[in-house]
Amino acid sequence: MRRFVALALLAVLATGCSWPDHRFRDGAAIDGSIDDSPFAAEAAFDGEPDTYLEPEDSSAFPVPMACPPQLEKAAPCDELREFPGTWEPDGDAREFCRDLTSGKQATPPRRFTVADAARTSPSPAPARFKQKLEVRAGLSAYGVHVFVQVLGDPRVLVDRDDLVQGDAVEIFLRGHHDRTLTGALDADEGQHLVLTPPSATAEGLGARYVDGKRGAPLADSDWHSRRVQGGFEIELHYPWTTLKNQASPGTTMGFDVAIDLKDDPTAKGRELRVIMHVTPVAPSPSCAALGVSPADPSCDDRTWCLTKAYVP
């Protein structure tokens, strides 16, 4: 189980709100400053003062993971390269910074903001949401490796009953499938995983969702989440033995990511959902059966990226 130690509450903010602070197990930060990164934690946010409740001092949290500067970036549906070396779901995700023997970045970043996501719900997104998102993903003989970073997040709020109704990351995965896709995740052997950051008093939660409902929890050995300065990070190492249909070099597989955001503790449910990629599909019987329209990655895997596996 991931361990955490509660710290003392920080000073009361000028608005009269308090921010509970805590420290979770974390690895050492990458050497060097991250100030030059466009995804570095921001000290201030645009918007109404009572909307953004950033703590006056968030130094108890580790700095966000930042790989050494690389010119290469990936589009949402680019290939998933080989993930080299060893890994551990411990919050220290520096293994996502490794290079291949060719010198290329093994997991180049897919970077996007709320403003340029493929789809948001509601649409357009409220202007006050300015989170910056980074996704890195690769493949190994063990399984699929995914890292998601959410920064510029003024407040992290977790719904422990229905994980997608608070701050969370949704990861959509399907191994190689050489039959015609039906759209129904169960028939196509696709999986919808939801992972949350830690709350102020409890560790993060991870579960598989089936037909829009929370199902079995994910094994602790498969993933880790942590709070960082300005947001949170999710790390997933998901085995082929659970996902099934291991891809071989050059074959295609399904992959997508969505981020659920909630900044206002008085809001009922999440305030915004941000999807990295959506392939338009119409009609979608599997989503219609759940009353979801238009087709959504949570109920129709035909909307996911068809990405090639192990392409160098």
Residue, then its C-alpha position, 0 to 999 in steps of 0.5 A: m500500500r502506498r504510505f503517507v504521513a499527515l502534516a500540520l494544516l497550513a495557515v488560513l488563507a485570506t479567503g477564510c479557507s484552510w488547506p490541509d497539507h500532507r507528504f506522500r512517499d516520493g522519489a527524488a526530483i530530476d536534477g536541474s530546474i524545471d522553471d523553463s518547462p511550459f508545464a512547470a507549476e504556476a504561482a498564480f492563476d487567472g480568475e476570481p480570487d475565491t475560485y482559486l484556492e492554491p495554498e500559500d505554501s505548497s512546498a510539502f509536495p514534491v516538484p513535478m516530474a520533468c524530463p531533461p529538455q527534448l525537442e521531440k513531442a508526440a501527437p495523441c495517436d502516434e506510435l507507442r514505442e518500446f519502454p526500456g529498462t526496469w520500473e516501479p509504481d512508486g511515484d518516482a516516474r523518471e523511467f519515463c525519461r529514458d532514451l532508446t538505444s537509437g537516441k530517441q525518447a522512449t516515451p515522448p510527451r503528448r502535451f495539451t491544454v484544456a483549450d486544445a483538447a479534442r473534446t471537453s464536457p461541457s463545451p466550450a470549457p469554462a475559461r477559468f480551467k487552465q490546467k496543462l496536461e502531459v501524457r507519456a506511454g510505452l510498451s514492454a514485454y510486461g505490459v503498457h506503461v502510462f504517465v499522466q501529469v496534471l499541472g496548473d490545478p488550483r485545487v485537488l478534490v477526489d470523489r471516493d464513491d464515483l471516481v470520475q466525479g472528482d479529479a481523476v485520470e481515465i485511461f483507455l486500453r485495448g490490446h491488438h484486436d484483428r476483428t471488426l470493432t463493435g464499439a462495446l468495450d467488453a466485446d472488443e476486450g477494451q478496458h476503462l481504468v480510472l485513477t485518482p490522486p491522493s486526497a488530503t487524508a487518504e491515498g489515491l484510488g484506482a478501479r476498472y469501470v464497466d458500463g460506466k460503473r465502478g468495478a474491481p479495484l486495480a492492484d497496488s502493484d500496477w499503479h501509483s498517484r501522488r500530489v505535486q506542486g501545482g497538481f498531481e501525477i498518475e503512473l500506471h504499469y499495466p500487465w498484458t496478463t490482465l489486459k490480454n491480446q499483447a501487441s506485436p511490433g507494427t500491429t495496432m492497439g487502442f489507447d486514449v486518455a481523459i482527465d476529470l477536473k473539479d475545483d469547486p468543493t460545492a459543485k455536484g460532481r465533476e466540473l469538466r472532462v477533457i478528452m485527449h482524442v476522439t474519433p467521431v463515430a455515429p451511431s453508437p449502440s453501446c453508448a446509446a444503451l447507456g444514454v450517452s451521446p455523442a459516442d464517448p471513449s467510456c462506452d465505444d472503443r472505436t473512438w480511441c486512437l488506433t496506434k501502432a505498437y513498438v515502432p522505433 
